Amino acid sequence: MIKVENLSFAFPQKELYKNISFTLEEAQHCAFIGTSGSGKSTLIDILMDPERYLYDGMLEIAPTCTIGYVSQFSQPDKSQETTVFEYIGEKFIKIQNEINSILTEMETATDIDPLLEKYQLALDAFDSMGGDDYESNINKKLNLADLMKLKEVRVSDLSGGEFKLIQVMKEMLNSPDLMIMDEPDVFLDFENLNALKHLINSHKGILLVVTHNRYLLNHCFNKIIHLENMEIQEFDGRYIEYNFSLLQTKIELQELAVAEEEEIKRNDNIIDNLRAIATYNSEASRGKALKARVKFQERLEARRIKAPFVDIKQPVIRFGVDHEIEDTVVISVNDYSIAFDELLLENVNFEIKSTDKVALIGPNGTGKTTLLREIYKNNHDSIEINADVKVAYLSQLQGEMLKDSNTILEEFIEAGFTTYDEIRSYLSNYGFEGEIVNQKIESMSGGEKNMLQLAKVAASKANVLLLDEPTSHLDTYTQIALEKAIEDYQGAILMISHDFYSVVNGMDYVLIIDDKTIRKMSMRKFRKMIYASHFDKDYLETEQQKKSVETKIEVALKNTDFELAKVLVEELEELIKRL
């Protein structure tokens, strides 16, 4: 068990945690969630190497506890010649080679006793690691992830998504007591994401996974740790059940808040009357009554409901346009082809109209990002952009559109803002307030950098948006805010995304890569294709019913109809049990 009790920690410019406590116990698969920049990665660093940090409170980890770790920024070494099998089994192969070397040495040695002792120690180490089964276990994991085809492929030839899965397998094979993964899902296509789901669900040890991916959150975890506003909340259960509990609490708090607001208004009226009376009646008792009422009002204000995990401030993302284009073609791609070491795409043809919202879907490494970048640069013979189009681009390579050496203020001055006050006012909608705007971009988290990109895209007022993995590193609240911004946008969008929910909630149709070309697919067909492959047959219908009931609850809360909201919550609870 890992136990954290009353832990507090701060950087010079920012306080991250105030007396937080939580535990991780055997067989718990824990999702670690929270808004971008709240300190999730730093807390992981503290768990992995507590001696590096000066913190208050208690952190209990057994001295014998082994920790496996998969970073969000891992990339394959292009100079590495080892195969996938050799990379995953590296620790086992090393000891196995050592055992074989000792045996060879024993064949010619005159003094065999020291070698026998060395041989026995190596055998014991190999046995304690489960070495007898390591080849079988590697094959099982490769099969589980449907990646047996990569077994003899060089690690240097893997895509980023494939390498991330291979890393996960390698760490799991070492059977650590605690396995930590920091956003392992970033940039994984849907097939690889599903493979990651299988690997997580098959793992027998304790898991702590930072993720904002709603597909994984809904299907992989039995505990939630939520970090927000320097506080932590634990929940034993699935993410979908956690959200349901938050909704129940939200209804209760809103009902209480409305009642308190009415009580405060009544008290305000009494104070106003007492003050009016005091202007023409100076009796001491009148003054005392007024003072008592004012103190009572102050106490009411002080105990207003505070709910750091329910009432989380969501960013306000708005994609406006300076110049709307009538219903016409804004992007035309004709007979486009691309090849690097091999042909990736050929004979690609499609058109996008001025209000189309389109997802570009396909496995990792099939040329999607290159195509989007070439549309942005608009210097390819096969690509034609309407003369009235203004394009904005969000890159999955954040350094392509943001300068790490800039502060946030400097970045937005270069983007065309004229005063620091204007920037501060604008960025407050995106959660960047106070001194954070003076920080260098290189110190930002991945989620914060993507938020800055979204803020720059929105400020451009472009009428065509090219978005490459815009949800990567974004917390779930920002993902939902982005979906709303996409829904309200009056221009065209071409978006690469592997986030299933963002695609089905915001896009009109998909362009899907199939056999080195691209074909158009309706959203209805795309949804059915995904659900048929990865869900029970009734899941789609039940999830649509759930979304419909949640929308009705939102309307009921806006109308302060709490009785209706409670009836709908009961209906929602029954649907959640079926998911």
N, C-alpha and C positions, 0 to 999 in steps of 0.2 A: 504493500500500500504506500502511496505517496500522499503526504499530508502537508498542506499549507495553512498556516494559522496567523491571522492578523498581520499579514505582510503589507508593508508600505514601501514605496520606492518612487524616486523622482529624479529626473535629469535637471540640470541647472535651469533650463527654460520651460520645463513642463513637469507637473506632478502626474504620475501614471496610475498609482494604486494607493488606496487608503484603507488599511485594515481589511484586506481581502482574505477569505478563507475558502478552501475547497479540498476535497479528497479524490483520489483515483484509486479504485480497488480492482481486485482480480476480475477478469472477464468483462470489464467495462470498455465499451467502444464509445469514446467521448468526442463529440463535436465541440470545438472551441470557436465561438462566434463573437462578433462585436463590430462596431463601425470602424472604418479605416482610420488608422492612426491612434487607436485606443490603447495599443501596447501589447497586442497578442504575441508578436514575434519576440519582443523584449522579455516577456514572461517565460517564453520557451527557452530563451538564452539563459535566464536565471535558473530554471530547472536543470538545464544541462551542465552548467558550470557556475554554481552558486558562489564559489570563491572569488570570481571576477567582480562581483557586485556588492556594494554597500547598501543593504536593505535592513529595514526594521521588521521584527516579527520572527516567526519560526517556519523553517522548511525541513521536513523530515523525509529523507530518502535513505533506505538501507544502504550501508557501505557496499554490499554485494550486488546492488541493483545495477543491471546493465541497460543501457539506453540505445536504441536504434534511432537514426534520424535521416529524414529525407527533406532536403532544402527546396524552397520554391524556385530557386535560381539555378539549379543544377543543369549543366550542359555536357554532352559527350565530348571526350577528348579526341579530336580528329586525328591525332597522331597514334592513337592506341590501336594495336594490331590484334588484341585478344578478341575471341569470339564471345558471343552473348553467354554461352554455357560456361566458358572459362571465367568471365567477369562475375557472374552470379556465384559460382562455386569457388571463387579465389581462395578464401580462407581454408576450405577443405582440401583443395588441390595442393596448396602449399604444404600442409602437414602430410598429405599422402605422398608427395614427392620426397619429403624429409624421411618418412618411414622407408621408402624404397631405396633412398641413398644409404641409410644405415644398414639395410639388408645387404646391399652391394658391398659396403665396406667390411661387413662381417665375414664375407666369403674369403677374404685374404688376410684378415687381422690375426695377429698372434695372441694378443690379449683381448679376449672377447667380452669380459665382464663389464667394463665401462660402457661398451656398446649395447650390451643387453639392457643395462639400466636406462640408457638413453632411448632405446627402442621401446621399452615399457612405458616410459613417460610420454612419448609421442603417441603410442597406442591409446593410453588413458585419455589424453587430450582429445584425440580423434573420436573416441567413444562418447566422451562427455558432450561433444558437439552434435552427436547423432550422425557421425560420419558414415556409418554403414549404409544409411538410407539417403545420403545427400543427392546422388544422381537421380534416384526415383523422385525425391521431393522437388528437385528442379523441374523435372519433366511434368510433375503434377501441376506446379504453378504456371508453367508455360502453357499447358493445356487449358487450365482454368481461365487464363487471360486470352486464350485463342491465339497464342503467339509462338506455337511450336515451330512455325516456319522460320523463325528468327534464330533458332538454336545455334546454328553454325555461322550466322552472319557476324561480321566484324562490328564491334561497338561503335567504331568511327563512322559506320555507314547508317546508323540509326537516325530516325527523325527525333526531334526533341521530345515528342509525346511518347514514342516507343522507349526512349532512354529513361524517361521518368518511371514508366512501369517496370523496367528492368531493375532500376534502383530500388523500387519498392520491394520487388521479389528478393533481391540480395539482402536487404535489411531484415525482411521477415524470415528468411532462411537461417539467419543467425540466432533466431529465437530470443530476442531481447526481452527483459522483464517489462519494459515500457518502450513502446514504439511511438515516436513523435513524427508527424508529417505536417509541413507548413505549406498549405495550398498545393497539394500534389495534383490537383485537377486542372490547373491553369493551362490553357491552350490544348487540352486533350480533345480530340474529336469524339463523337458520340460513341463509337465502337470502343475506343480506348477508355473512355469514361466508364462504360459498362464493365470493361475488364477490371478497372480499378475498384468498382463496386464489388465484384466477385472476390477480389483479393482481400479487401477490407473485411467482408463478411465471413471469409474463411479463416481469418486470423484468430488464434486462440488466446493471445496475451492481451495486456492493457494497451489501448490505443488512445492517443490524444491527437486529433486532426484539426488543424485550422482550415476551414473551408467556408466559402459563401455559396457553393454550388447547391441549388435547391434540389436537384435530382439526387445527389449524394445525401444531403441532409434528410431527405424524406425516406431514404431506403437503407441507411447503413448504421445508424447510431442508436444506442440505448440510454445515453446520457447527454445532456447539454450543459456546457458551462458558458455563460453569457457575460462578457466583460463590457461595461458601459459606464461612463461618467465616474471612473475610478472605483467602481463597485463591481462585485461579482454575484451572480445568481446561479445556483445549481438547480437542475431539474432532472429527475430520474424518469426517463421515458423517451419516446420518439420526438423528433422535431415538430412533426405535424400536431402532436399532442401538446407540446410546449406552446406553440402558437395559439392553440385553442385555449389553453389556460390564460395566456396573455389577453386574449379577446374577452374571456369571462371577467378578468380583473378590470379591463378597460371599461366594460359596461357598468360594473359596480362603482368604479371611481367616478365615471361621468355622472351617474345618478347621484352620488354623494356630492359631487361638485356643484350640480344644479341646485340641490337642496341648500348647500352652504351659500351659494350665490344669492338665493332668495332670502336667507337669514341675514346676510350682510346688507342687502338692500333695505330690509325692514329696519335694521339697526341704524343705517344711514338716515332713513327718514326720521327716526326718533331723535337722533343727534341734531338734525337740521331743525326740528321743532323746538328742542331744548335751547338751541342757540338763538332761535327767533324769540323765544320767551325771555332769554337772558338779556336781550337788548332793551326790554322795558321793565323787567322784574329782576332786581339785583339780590334777591334773597340768597343767603349762603347755601341753603338746601338745593336750590336750583343749580348753582355752580357745581356742587358735589355730584349731583345726578348726571350732569353733562360730562364731568371728568370720568365718572364710573363707566358711562356708556362708551366714551372714547377708548378707555382701557380695554373694555370688553371687545370693541371692534378690532383693536390691535391684536388681541389674542385670536380672534377669528381669522384674521389675515395670516397670522403666523402658522396656524395649523391647516392652512389650505393643503389639499392633497398633493403630495409629491410622489411621482412614480417614474424613477429613472429607466425602468425596463419596459414600461408600457407607452409612455409619452415621449418617444425618442424623436428629436428634431430631424425631419427628413430634408434633404437638399431640395431646392427648387430649381429644376432644370427646364429651360425654355428655349427651344430652337425656333427662333423667328426668322423671317426672310425680309430682305430689303426690297426684293423685286420678284413678285410671283410671275410664273410663266403659265400661259394657257395650256390646255391639254394637248401637248405635243411631245415628240421624242426629244429627250435631253442627252441620252447616251446611246450610241450605236456602235456595236462591235460586230465586225464582219470578217469571217474567215481568219480568226486570230489563232496563232499557234505559239507555243513556248517550249523550249527544251534547254536543259542544262546537261548533265551527263547522259540523260535519256529524255525522250519526248514525254512531256507532261500533259500538254493540252494541244489539240489540233482541231481545225475546222469549227471553231467556237463562234456562234452567231446568236446575238440577242439584242433587244432594244429595251430601254427603260424610259417610261413616260414621266411627265413632270410631277406627278403626285404618287408614283409607284413606291411602295416600300418593300424591298426585295432582300431576301437572305441568300447569300452565296454559301452553299453547303458542300462539304466533301472531306475526305480523309486528310490527315496531316500530310504535307509534302506533295500536294497535287497542283500547286501553282496558283492558289487563290490569292495569296498576299501579293505575289508578283503582278497578277492581273490588276488588282485594285490599285497598286502603286503606279502602274503604267496608265491607268485611266486618269489618275491624279496628275501625272506629269504631262499627259496629253501630247506625246511626241511619237506615237506608234501609228504606222500607216493603216492598221486595221481598226483603229479606235477614232471615233468622231464625236466631238462634244459640241452641243448647240452653242451658238455665239452668245446667247443671253445668259448662259450658265455661269454662276459663281460657285466654285467647289471648295468645300472644307474637308479636311482629312484627319482622321484619328488613327494613329499607328500602334500596332501591338509592340513595336520596338520604340518604347517611350522616348528614348534619346534622339529619335529621328525628328520629333516635333517639339521637344522641350530641351533647353540647354541646361545641363546639370549645374554648371558654374553660376547660373543666374539665381538671384533670389526670386521669390514669387512676384514681388513688385516689379523687378526689372523685366521679368518675362512678359508681363502684361503691358508695360510701357513699350516694349518692342513690338507688341501685338497691336498697338495703335491707340491705347488709352493715353489721355493727356495729363491726368493728375493722380497722385497717390490716393487722395480721398475718393476719387471716382472708382479706382480699383478696389479699395477697401469695401466700399458700399456694394459693388458688384459681387465680389467674392464671398461676402457674408452669406449669400444665398446658397453657396456651395460648401458651407461649413468651415471656411477659412477666415478666422477672426482673430483680432488681437495681434500679438507679436509673431505668430506663425508666418505672417506674410513677409517677414524679414528673413526667414530661413532660406537657405539654399535648397534648390530643388533636389540635389543629390542626397539630402538628408531625409527626403520624404519616403513614405511607404509606397509600395506598388499601387495600392488603391488610391492614395492621395494624388499620385502622379496621373492616374487615369482621370480622376476628378478634374485636375487642372486642364487636361486635354479636352474634356467635355466642356469646361467653362470657356476655353479658347474657341472651340467649334461653335458654341452657342453665340459667342460675341461676334463671330464673323458675319452673321446674318446671311449665310450662304443659302442658295436655293437647291443645292445638291450636296448631300452628306455621304462621304465614303468612310465607313466605320469598320476598322479591323479589330475584332475581338474587344468591343467596347466594355463588356461586362467583366473582363478579366481583372481580378484583384478587388472588384467592387463589392462592398457589403450588400446584403439582401435589400436593405432599405433603399440604397442608391439604385440598385437594379430595377426596383419597382418604380422609382422616380424617373428613371431613364425610359422605361416602357411607356409611362404617361406622357413624357416629352415627345417620344416618337409618335404616339397616337395623335397628339395635338398638332404636330408639325405639318405645314402646308406645302413643303417641297418634296423632292425625291430622295430616297435613301437606298444605298446599296451597302449591305452589312454582312461581313463575315462573322459568323458566330457558331460556336458549338454549344451554346447555352440553350437547351431545348425550350425552356419557358419563355425566354426573350424572343425567340423566333416565332413560336405559336401565338404569343400574346400581342406581338407588334407588327408582324409582316403580312403583306397581302398574298405573296406567293414565294416560292423558293426556286432558285437556279441550282440544280444539283449536278455535281460532277459524276459522270458515269462513262466508263470506258474511254477516258482521255478527251471527252467532250462535255458539253453542258446542255442539259435539257430543262425545260420549264416544268414545274410540278405545282399543282394547286395545294393550298394549305390543308384542305380537307384530306387529300390523298397523303400528304406528308405526315400529318398527325396519325392517320391510320397505319401507315407504314412503320412508324416508330413504336406505336403502341402494340402492334401485332408482334414485333420482334422482342419487346422488352417488358411487356405488362400482361396481366391477366385480361381476358377479353372484355370484362365489364368495367375495367379500370377507367377508361376514357369517359364513359357515360357518367360514372360516379364522380369523377373529378370535375366534370362540367357542372353537375348538379351542385357540388360543393362550392364552386366559384359563384354560381347564381345565388345561393343562400347567403354567402358572404357579402355580396353586393347589396342584397336586401337588408342585411344587418347594418351596413354602413348608412343606408338611407334612413333606417329607423333611428339610428343614433343622431344623425343630423337633425331629425325632427323631434329629438328627445322623447321618442316613443319607446320607453324602456321595457314596458310590458311586452310589446311585439318583439323587441330585440331578444328578450329572454326565451320566448316561444321558439324563435328562429334558431337560437343557440342549441336548444334541445334537438331540433331537426339536424343541425350541423353535426352534433355529436354522433348521431346515428350514422351519418355518411362517413365520418372519419373512421369509425369502427370497421367500415367495409374496405378502407384503403390500406 
